[in-house]
């Protein structure tokens, strides 16, 4: 029975990740129409996007504490539909002022569901036979792509863009209820986490120091992701002098590589172990950025060289966040608080990275500015394995310790049980 519960929960969490990605994809694809309707301009639209990030940063620590107190399942059941409905705010905003308020509330909803689904994903992975967290993040990416394609198809068909977002918000809120019944009913929280925190005792300060180190790793990973998302096409256009129609392919190649590895990269972590995986990921991502920086010197092969570099960057960056989330969430007590802390560090990198690259490019040059994410990827390769090994005892690569599975499956009478016992 326990194995069936875990299988259902895996499907349910995949659904939540996919719906969250779909929601963000619909919002992002609808931004040009929103800009046109309210006459925003680049500056005011950018401010609205900042308020989404600020709203998420405000709600994430709250979501983490709620997960620890009430379980991630309960928070998911509430946060999903609420997050869907918050999309109505910016969609219906009649003016710029209302858009700012709606954007902040929308960001809060995203922050709640982001933390709840990741905490629950860690709970599911702890009960599963193999690593599966990366695939959940791959489902988010697929959901985002689906949202963009759905919006494009609807607009080509003459659908009113504002009406599309309103319907998507209402329907999406209802769809979040579907996977809720399959989420883990036995997800730990409340008293169990408080007991774990008490057992941690004198290691608390050291543990939080390691979590902040891994937060810096996630910050570096998200900053490098943001640099690729916002500057890959610009680099191709300005530095490599390709046509406007060809330039966006740099980001497309990066995105496809990242999504593919996230969907199928869990097996690598199962074979190599988390420390080796994150070291390899950092090295590959750094090599990708190095290849991008060297592309202008490749003559006639400069564009293929840059594309290969962005593909390597996507491959490397794909597994960094899932590996760290899995390690932090499995480190013991209060996984809601710890994951929310690490996630906030990541959002800070995603929020501040692209503007920082832009300012560095203005002061120096874009190739020199893109050296920063390359250096941060090298930092990931060095610091990531150290933090993970110190925070979580590592099993031998390719092996799953039965004691870990047994500890993750509490039975109804308080005794631990293995998946085979069910």
Buried (B, 14 or more C-beta within 10 A) or exposed (E): EBBEBBEBBBEBBBBBBBBBBBBBBBBBBBBEBBBEBBEBEEEBBEBBBBBBBBBBBBBBBBBBBBBBBBBBBBBBBBBBBBBBBBBBBBBBBEEBEBBBBBBBBBBBBBBBBBBBBBBBBBBBBBBBEEBBBBBBBBBBBBBBBBBBEBBEEBBEEEEEBBEBBBBBBBEBBEBBEEBBEBBBEBBBBEEBBBEBBEEBEEEEEEBBEBBBBBBBBBBBBBBBBBBBBBBBBBBBBBBBEBEEEEBBBBBEBBBBBBBBBBBEBBEBBBBBBBBBBBBBBBBBBBBBBBBBBBBBEBEEEBBEBBBBBBBBBBBBBBBBBBBBBBBBBBBBBBBBBBBBBBBBBBBBBBBBBBEBBBEBBEEEEBBEBBBBBBEBBBBBBEBBBBBBBBBBEBEEBEEBEEEEBBEBBBEEEEEEBBBEEE
